[in-house]
Amino acid sequence: METSAGTVEKGHRTNNREALIEAGIREINRKGLNGFSMRHAAEDCGVSCAAPAKHFGDKNGFIAAIIKKLIKQWHDIQRGIVEQSGGDIRKALVESCVEYVKFLVENPHFISIITVKDEEFDSVYRDMRFELSYATGRMVLKYCKQVGMPVDVRNRKLYVVRSLIYGAALMFDNHEMKYNEKNLQFVRESVDREFDLP
């Protein structure tokens, strides 16, 4: 009976933790990282103001948990793309770039986290942000190496593709370009074409 109660209690703690992370994401969407409030996140999901400290320790721990969740979400998406590509690295690369644009647009908190200046983050955050933003970059370099592109060309391709990704996401977010499948196809074709250029 104690074990059963303990299991329920542990499950409840896990549910509260996940609910707090989701509330934390909403809080970042509303107020950005600088205005992030653990108390407001707790209020948003209907738990005590002390609950975030119990689960995450402090604000840095809370934000780190949010970043870890984003990393997992993005890695799951990217893993699915690679599996569906049937071993075609270029296809996986192009689709990963398009999905990354979609992920940025559909998860505005993600943009907030990766665009905060380094001096506002400690080295742990910086490493985590690197993991978020360089997953697709690693695929660019892997493909370029596979087809024998020289290092200077690889670096240029990485720069152009990352510029296309962040530029498209920003244009969609600012409503300079409609966020629709037609324009996502334009992004797809632009990324793919880059690998046909010298």
Number of C-alpha atoms within 10 A of each C-alpha: 6 7 8 9 10 11 12 12 12 12 12 12 15 13 12 19 19 17 18 27 25 17 21 28 24 17 21 23 17 13 13 18 18 10 10 19 16 23 16 14 25 22 14 16 16 14 15 11 14 12 19 23 14 11 18 18 12 13 14 14 14 20 21 18 19 23 23 16 16 21 19 13 14 19 16 11 15 21 13 13 18 18 11 13 14 10 10 12 17 20 17 24 25 24 22 25 27 23 20 21 23 18 18 22 21 13 14 18 23 22 19 16 21 18 10 15 9 12 8 11 14 10 11 11 18 17 11 17 23 12 15 21 18 12 17 25 18 13 19 27 18 16 18 21 14 11 9 11 16 10 12 9 15 19 16 11 22 19 13 13 23 19 12 19 21 17 14 24 26 17 14 20 16 12 10 10 13 13 17 10 9 10 14 19 12 13 23 21 13 14 22 18 11 12 17 7 7 7
